Every structure is written in C-alpha cells, then in structure tokens.
Amino acid sequence: MYNNCCGAALFRRRCWEEGGGFDEKLKEGHEDWDFWISVTSKGWLVHTINEPLYYYRISYDSRNFKNNKRHAEHVRNLVKKHKEIYIKYIEEVVYLEEVARRNAYEVENSEAYKIGKVLIKPLSFLKKIIILK
C-alpha cells in the first residue's frame, strides 16, 4: 500500500534488469514505487535498515512535493498497472488500511493530540507566513 523503499536503496544489477528498471513514462513520480512492486513480484526480497543513514531533503519546489496533490491518481495508476499483485494481496491490503484508519482515529481523538494541535497552531501560522515570502 505504501512505498517503503527509499531513494538510497542498493540492489543487484540482476534485480534492476528483472524488475525492468524505472518506467520512464512515470515522469510525475512514483517510478521507484513502481519498480519495487515489479521487483518484489519477481520474488526479490527487500530488507530495510531501520536507522537514519542519510539526510533526505524535501524542497517545496521539488517534483514530488508539487505532484503530491495527484498522489491518489498515481496510486490508482500503480494499482491498474500491477493489478494482479494487488488482487493477490487484497485481503492484507484492506486489513492494514483499516488498522491504520483506526489508529489514526484513536490518535486524532486523544486528549494529547488535541492539546498539541492547539499548542502548535500559532507556529503553523508563522511557518505559512515565512514560506509565502
């Protein structure tokens, strides 16, 4: 459901070749996600090192930030392209989405979240003013 692989991934050349590399038609992003779906559907295993090993800067002018409004459309296109994989794992996908939705609901309705939201509101306003300049 989510692209859990990062841009600093290391993989074998054979993995790249079997996965078909990045789809150059995906000029607005998600080519890495598309690649990892292809790779894992070919039986390759992905391992994550759960510690920060580099700094990933996000710019407000970046392609990914600008195209974030079309994220849902991009995900729809990935599902269409890799329909057989999504169908194979649909039960798990729906289950995990429901768990995530429930967890988000519980967090957003917690007293700590509500207090934090009130406390951070002035800072969010200042951030918007600074970024717009």
C-alpha positions as CSV (number, residue, x, y, z in Angstrom):
1,M,0.0,0.0,0.0
2,Y,2.9,2.3,0.7
3,N,6.3,2.9,-0.9
4,N,8.6,1.8,2.0
5,C,11.8,1.7,0.0
6,C,14.0,4.8,-0.1
7,G,15.9,6.6,-2.8
8,A,19.2,5.4,-1.4
9,A,18.5,1.7,-2.0
10,L,21.2,-0.7,-3.0
11,F,20.3,-3.6,-5.2
12,R,21.9,-6.1,-7.6
13,R,22.1,-5.3,-11.3
14,R,20.1,-8.5,-12.0
15,C,17.4,-7.2,-9.7
16,W,17.2,-4.0,-11.8
17,E,17.1,-5.9,-15.0
18,E,14.4,-8.4,-13.9
19,G,12.4,-5.5,-12.4
20,G,12.6,-3.6,-15.7
21,G,14.2,-0.5,-14.2
22,F,12.3,2.7,-13.7
23,D,9.3,3.3,-16.0
24,E,10.3,6.4,-17.9
25,K,6.6,7.1,-18.6
26,L,6.1,8.0,-14.9
27,K,7.5,11.5,-15.2
28,E,5.5,12.8,-12.3
29,G,6.9,10.4,-9.7
30,H,6.3,7.0,-8.2
31,E,8.7,5.4,-10.6
32,D,10.6,4.0,-7.6
33,W,7.4,2.5,-6.1
34,D,6.5,1.0,-9.5
35,F,10.0,-0.5,-9.7
36,W,9.7,-2.1,-6.2
37,I,6.4,-3.6,-7.0
38,S,7.9,-5.1,-10.1
39,V,10.9,-6.4,-8.2
40,T,9.1,-8.0,-5.3
41,S,6.6,-9.5,-7.7
42,K,9.6,-11.3,-9.3
43,G,10.4,-12.8,-6.0
44,W,13.1,-10.5,-4.8
45,L,13.2,-9.8,-1.1
46,V,13.6,-6.3,0.3
47,H,15.3,-5.6,3.6
48,T,15.2,-2.3,5.4
49,I,17.8,-0.9,7.8
50,N,15.7,0.9,10.4
51,E,18.1,3.7,11.3
52,P,18.9,7.0,9.7
53,L,21.9,6.7,7.4
54,Y,21.5,9.9,5.4
55,Y,19.6,13.1,5.3
56,Y,16.8,13.4,2.7
57,R,16.0,17.0,2.0
58,I,12.5,17.8,0.8
59,S,12.1,21.0,-1.2
60,Y,8.9,22.9,-1.8
61,D,10.0,23.2,-5.4
62,S,10.6,19.5,-5.9
63,R,8.6,17.4,-8.4
64,N,7.4,15.1,-5.7
65,F,6.1,17.9,-3.5
66,K,4.3,19.7,-6.4
67,N,2.7,16.4,-7.6
68,N,1.6,15.4,-4.1
69,K,-1.9,16.7,-5.0
70,R,-2.1,13.9,-7.6
71,H,-0.9,11.2,-5.3
72,A,-4.3,9.3,-5.3
73,E,-4.3,9.3,-9.1
74,H,-0.8,8.0,-9.2
75,V,-1.6,5.2,-6.7
76,R,-4.7,4.3,-8.9
77,N,-2.4,4.0,-11.9
78,L,0.0,1.8,-10.0
79,V,-2.9,-0.5,-9.0
80,K,-4.0,-0.7,-12.6
81,K,-0.5,-1.5,-13.8
82,H,0.1,-4.1,-11.1
83,K,-3.5,-5.3,-10.7
84,E,-2.5,-9.0,-10.4
85,I,-0.3,-8.2,-7.4
86,Y,-2.9,-6.1,-5.7
87,I,-5.6,-8.7,-6.2
88,K,-3.2,-11.4,-4.8
89,Y,-2.8,-9.3,-1.6
90,I,-6.1,-7.5,-1.4
91,E,-7.2,-9.1,1.9
92,E,-4.0,-7.9,3.6
93,V,-4.1,-4.5,2.0
94,V,-7.7,-3.9,3.1
95,Y,-6.9,-5.1,6.6
96,L,-3.8,-2.9,7.0
97,E,-5.7,0.1,5.7
98,E,-8.5,-0.4,8.3
99,V,-5.9,-0.9,11.1
100,A,-4.2,2.4,10.0
101,R,-7.5,4.2,9.8
102,R,-8.5,3.0,13.3
103,N,-5.1,4.0,14.7
104,A,-5.3,7.5,13.1
105,Y,-8.8,7.9,14.5
106,E,-7.7,7.0,18.0
107,V,-4.7,9.3,17.8
108,E,-6.7,12.3,16.5
109,N,-9.3,11.9,19.2
110,S,-6.8,11.6,22.0
111,E,-6.5,14.4,24.5
112,A,-2.8,14.7,23.9
113,Y,-3.3,15.2,20.2
114,K,-6.0,17.9,20.8
115,I,-3.7,19.8,23.2
116,G,-0.7,19.5,20.9
117,K,-2.8,20.8,18.0
118,V,-3.8,23.9,20.0
119,L,-0.2,24.5,21.1
120,I,1.3,24.2,17.6
121,K,-1.4,26.2,15.8
122,P,0.5,29.6,16.2
123,L,3.7,28.0,14.9
124,S,1.9,26.6,11.9
125,F,0.6,30.1,11.1
126,L,4.1,31.6,11.4
127,K,5.5,28.9,9.1
128,K,3.0,29.7,6.4
129,I,3.9,33.4,6.6
130,I,7.6,32.7,6.3
131,I,7.2,30.2,3.4
132,L,5.0,32.6,1.4
133,K,7.6,35.3,1.5
